[in-house]
Amino acid sequence: MGRTYKTLTKSDVNHFIEKGHIVLKDCFPRELAEKWQAFAFKRLGYDPNDPMTWEQPRIHLPSMNRVPIQEIAPRAWDAICDLVGGEDRVINLRDNAKPTWGDGFIINFALGADTPWQPPSPEVSGWHKDGDFFRHFLDSPEQGLLTIVVWSDIHPQSGGTFVACDSVQHVAQWLYEHPEGLLPSSGFGKLIGKCKDFVEITGNAGDVVLLHPFILHAASQNPSRRARFITNPPVGLAEPMDFNRENPDDFSPVELAVFDGLGNDRVD
């Protein structure tokens, strides 16, 4: 009997394994997004209707408000659990309480707006693998899944994150070749030269993007004069990933994507 999922379809899971990410539409109320956006503008002293008051091109705010994911976005929570192999494999890195999302926004007001917009490619700067606070191993639990929580409508060429869909395999191979682990400064971003499949994340307030922890991504320019609000809270694992489970049905889609990248069905 194969693995069953709470909310994702087999097609969803296959897309995640093949492309390193999946987009979930309309996961939480637009009203909450608008409320928190208004509060952020007030904190900054910016006029949401006057881009001339937006003094900084990009800002990362600390969270002032937090809500449990299960309460505001139950479908996104179920999808998170589907991808990591079940709720029992999730840990809250802050205090072991219910995992939450907050309003610690990464706001792209006008990053790179003074230069012509570039589509995603290896030539774009800033490609990286998340995780600047731990040594990286193939089975690292610190970041079992990445998220992009979309708090504002993101149109094309409006600051949406660039994603290299085929980067998981290259990162997996590099980590496999370095069982001693790699520091965050080891140059993961240089692997972008091997990638050929790129997307620009767009969507509407309320959407959630779930990404493999090995995926390379980069910030993009925002010449649109529309402020882009996202958060990207990682999902930590209670235990390291396990690539040698007794029952193959117990492998999570995150682990299966690593196998797919390595061309193996098990790693000792």
N, C-alpha and C positions, 0 to 999 in steps of 0.2 A: 504493500500500500504506500503510495507516494505522500509527500507532505501536503497538508492542507493549509490554507491561509485565511486569515480573518476577513480581509478586505481586498487584497490584490488578486488579480486573475493570473493565470499561467502566462498569458501574453505580457502582462505588466512585469512579471518576474523575469521573463526572458529578455524584455527590453532593458531592464536594469542590468542584467548580467552582460548583455552585449554592448550597451551604450554607457554604462556606468552611472546612470541617473534615471529618475522617473519624475514626471510632473503630475501633481495631484491638484485638481481644480476645486475652487470654492470650499476650502476646508474650514474656514472660520469667518465670523461675521465682518463684513465691510465696516459696520458701525464702530467696532472696536478699533480697527485700523485708523479710521478717520479721527476718533477720539484721541488716540495716542499720537497721531501725527500733529494734531492741533496743540497738544501739550508740548511736543518737541519744539515746534516753532516758538511757542511761548517761552520755553526754557532758553532758547537761543537768542530771543529778541529779534527774530526775523519776521517779516511780513510774508505769509504764504502766497499772497497775490502780487508781490513785488520782488522779482528776482534781483533787482538792484540792491536789496538789503541783504542778500545772501553773501556774506563776506568771504567765507571759506569755500573752496571747491568741493571738499570732502571732509566729513566729520564722523567720528565714532563716539557716540554718547554712552555713558554708563546707564544701566537700568535703574529706573525709579519705581516701576510697577512690574509685578509678575503674576502670572496666572497658570494653573496646572494645564498641561497640554491636553490631558484626557477630558477636561471640562470644556475647553473652547474649540478643540479640534480633534474629536474622537476618531474620525476616520484617518487623519494623519498619524495619530498615535498608534492605531491598529496597523497601519502600513509600516511604521517604524519597527514595530514588534515583528511583523512578517519578515522584514528584510534581515533583521539580526538573529532571527531564530526563536523568538518568543519573549514575552515580557520578563521572564525570569533571567534573561541574559542582559537586561538593561540595568545600568547603575546611574544614579544621579551624582555627578562628580562634586557637587557643592556640599550636600549635607545628607545624602541618602534618603531624602524626602521625595515626595512626588515630583517627577520632572516638570519643570516649568519653562515657559517662554516669557521674555520680558521686552521692555521698550528700549533696550540698549542698541539703538539703531545705528547702522552704517548708512549714512546719508550721502549720496552722490548728487551734489547740487550742479556742478559744472566741471567735473574733472576732464581736463584735456580739451575743453571747449574752444580753445584758441587755435587748435590745429585740425586739419581735415580728419574726419572719422575714418578709422581703420577697421576692417572686419577681422574676426578672429583668425589668427594664423601664427606660425612659429615666430614671425617677425615682431609680433606684439610683445612688449616688455611686461614683466611682472608675473610670469607663469610660476606657480608654486604648488606644493603639497602642504595642506594645513598641518599644524602641530608643531609649534615652536617651543613647546615646553616639555618635550620628552625625547628620549632616544628611540628611533624607529626600528621596529622589527617586523617581520612578516606577520606575526600574530599579535601585534600591539593592541591592548584593550582600551587605551586612553581615548581613542576616537574610532568607534565602531561604525559610525555613519555620520555623514555631514548633512546639514540642512541649509536650505535657503528659504526663509519664511518671508513671503512677499507682502509688504505692508502698503504698497502703493502700486498703481497701474504702471507697468513697465512696457513702453512701446519699443519697437526696433530703434536702434541707434540712440538709446536713452539711458545708458548706464547699466544695462543688464550684464550680469557676470558672463564672461566667456568660459566655456568648458571644452576640454579636449576629451571627446568620448572614448577614444582608443588609448588613453594614457594609462588605464589601470594595468594593462598587461605589461607595460614597460616598467612601471613602478614595482609591480609584483616581482618581475624577473630580477630587478636590481636588488631588492630586499632579499630575495632568495639567494642571490650570489654573495650576500653579506650577512651571514648568520650572527656576526658579532654586533650587528646593529649599526645604524647610521645616524649621525647628528642632524638636526634640522638644517644646519648650514652646509650639508654635504653636496648640495647642488642638484636637488630633485628637478628643479625647473629646467635644467639643461636637457632633460629627456624629451622636452617638447619638440625637439628637432626630429624625433622619430614618429611624431603624430601627424595624422592626415584628416581626422574627422573632428570637426569643430562645430559648436553651436553657440548662439547668443541666447541667454535665458531671458525670455519675455513672459509676460503674464499679467494677471490682475490681482488687486488686493484681495487676500484670502487664499491665494494659491500657495502651495508648498512644494519645494523641490527637494527630493531626497537623493543624495549622491554617495557613491562609494568613497570610503576614506582615502583611497589611493588616487583619486582623480586629480589631475592637474587643472587649475583654473586661474583666471586673472581678472582683475578689474578692467572695466572698459570706459571709454570716453563718454561724456554726456553733454552733447551740444544742444540738447532739446529745450533747455530752459524749463524742464519739469524735474522737480526733486524726486529722486529715487530712494525709497526707504526699504531696507531689508534688515533682517538679523540672520546670523548663521550659527546658532547654538549646536555644538556637536553632541552626539549621543555616545556616552561611554559604555563600555561593557563590564559586566561584573567579573568576568574571567577573560583571559586571552583567547583569541580565536583558536579553534581546534581543527586542524587539517587531517586528523587521523581518527575520526569518530567511528565507533564500532558499527553504528547503524547509518548507512549513507543518507537515509531520509532525514537525519538530524543535522546535516550540513545546512547552514543558512545561505540565502542568496548572496550575501556578502562574501562568504567563504567560497561558494561556487564560482563567483566571478574571478576570484584569485586562481582557482583551478583552471578556469577557462583561459586566463592569461598565461599560465605556466604550461598549459597543454598536458596537465596531469589530472588524475581524479583522487589523489591522496598525496600528502606530504608528511613524511616521518619527522 
